């Protein structure tokens, strides 16, 4: 069974790599992509610790609610593990 995750709702200042419309939304991990240097640290020239990167699948219903024209269509986003919490 796919693992369900929620994107954290934090709004830190500075350069972040997660669209605001995904924050607080729940999806499923479609696959793990491996560890990569954290781009949020690289953007400031800081040493970048490796973070796991995941492809997370969201339904249009989850993202847009009743405004979704095709509620069962999906959107995949690549999201670093520090932005995700298990549901």
N, C-alpha and C positions, 0 to 999 in steps of 0.2 A: 504494500500500500504506500503511495507517495507521502512523503513527510509534509505536513502542513506547517506553514510559517507565517508570521506577521511581520511586516516592515515596521521598525520602530518609528515612533512619532516625534522623536527629538528634532529640534530645529537649531543645530549648532551654527555659530557664525562661521563665515569663511567659505572655503571651497569644499563642497560636498558632492558626492557622485550618486545621488539618489533623487529622482524627480519627486517634487512635493506631492503630486497626485497619487503616488504609490504609498506614501507614509500612512500607516495605520491600516493598510489593506492586507488581506489574507490571501495567500496563494499556496501552491504546492511546488516543491523542488522537483524540477524536471530532470536535472542532472547536476552533478558537481563538476566544475571545470578545472579545479586544481588551485594551488596557492599562487598568488601574485603579489608583488609589492603594492602596498596601500597607496593609491593615487592621491588620496586626500593629504597624505604626508609629502609625497613627491612634489605636489603643486607648490609647496613652500620651501623646497630644497632640504627637507628634513630626511634623516635616515628612515627608510620605509620598511616596516616589518611586513612579512608576508601574511596575507589574509586569504582564507578560502573564498573562492568566487563560485557562485551558484547561478544557474539559469532557473528563474522562478516563473511559474505560469499563473496568470490571473485571468478570471473570466471577466467579460465586459460587464456582466451583472454586478460583480464585486466592485469594479472600478467606478461605474457610472449609475448603478441602480436602475430606476425606472426610465432614465434617459437613454439607456443602452438600446440601440436599434436592433442588435442581434445579441441578446444576453448570453448565449452559449459560446460565442466566439471568444478567442483567447488572445492575450498579449503576453509575450515572454520578455523578461528583463533580466540582465545580468547584474547581480547584486552581491556585494561583499558581505561575508558572514557577520561582521560586526554591526550590520544594519538589521539583522534578522533575529527573531525570537521564536521559539517553538510554540505552537498552539496546542 
